[in-house]
Amino acid sequence: MLASGTFSDKTFFITGAGTGIGKAFALRAAALGAKVALGGRRADALQETFTEISDSGGEALICPVDIRNPDEVDKTIEHIVAQSGHIDVLINNAAGNFVARAEDISPRGWNAVINTVLNGTAYCTLAAGRHMLKRGSGKVLSISAAYAWHGGPGTVHSAAAKAGVIAMSKTLAVEWGPRNVQVNCLCPGFVDTPQSRTALWPTTEGQQHILRSIPAGRFGTIEETIETGLFLCSPAADYINGEVLVIDGGQWLNKGSFVLPEPGRRYDKV
């Protein structure tokens, strides 16, 4: 567990901070002393996260933003810097996905995923990175997925986007590392959340099928996922750069295989 006050005097910008893992990142970072800028498209969800942080004595900013729009991203980053003076950590958590057979994916569907996962992550990383480089320090953590390199049925659009995020992160790690900005990726496996129980394993049969592919024999927890990710954002990880850390109980070693659901079924990655 990270020590209390680990992120005192640090400002975080977290995308997709209204729900799921993004919200959990925000709550935990604030508990560890960070001022957290909450990014996302749903102002009502961001307000809920803001209220929880405020009620616990933490500091947060609500930053409604569509990360697919580079102008909005630039304005949001400028707003955060104006309010806080700096951005120390960016967590690219926002994502969009749906499972579909490759031949059934339209250009619109393809672009919907690419524009959020790859382009949105790039816009946020480059905009925040410019400020980090001027300051001479910073950390970027992007959430990716192991199927970016081992593949998986129904994920051609998402795998392409996630692979792009990994390639971008490694390239920036080399380019920005000499200027004291570290760029890493975290690849969570199946995390047990209310959303995932509904969207990813709504039946006992589906749940057991996924569990059989995980050597650890269980799903991940939000707590261990968040703590691992925040470690990469902490001073203890200053010498970690360009890393892709997988936290999935060893599932990717088993190729993370699962049965492709019926055509057209959609879900949001959690």
Sequence and secondary structure as in RCSB ss.txt:
>XXXX:A:sequence
MLASGTFSDKTFFITGAGTGIGKAFALRAAALGAKVALGGRRADALQETFTEISDSGGEALICPVDIRNPDEVDK
TIEHIVAQSGHIDVLINNAAGNFVARAEDISPRGWNAVINTVLNGTAYCTLAAGRHMLKRGSGKVLSISAAYAWH
GGPGTVHSAAAKAGVIAMSKTLAVEWGPRNVQVNCLCPGFVDTPQSRTALWPTTEGQQHILRSIPAGRFGTIEET
IETGLFLCSPAADYINGEVLVIDGGQWLNKGSFVLPEPGRRYDKV
>XXXX:A:secstr
   TTTTTT EEEEETTTSHHHHHHHHHHHHTT EEEEEES HHHHHHHHHHHHHTT EEEEEE  TT HHHHHH
HHHHHHHHHS   EEEE         GGG  HHHHHHHHIIIIIIHHHHHHHHHHHHHHHT EEEEEE  THHHH
  TT HHHHHHHHHHHHHHHHHHHHHGGGTEEEEEEEE  B  HHHHHHT  SHHHHHHHHHT TTSS B HHHH
HHHHHHHTSGGGTT  S EEEESTTGGGGTT     STT      
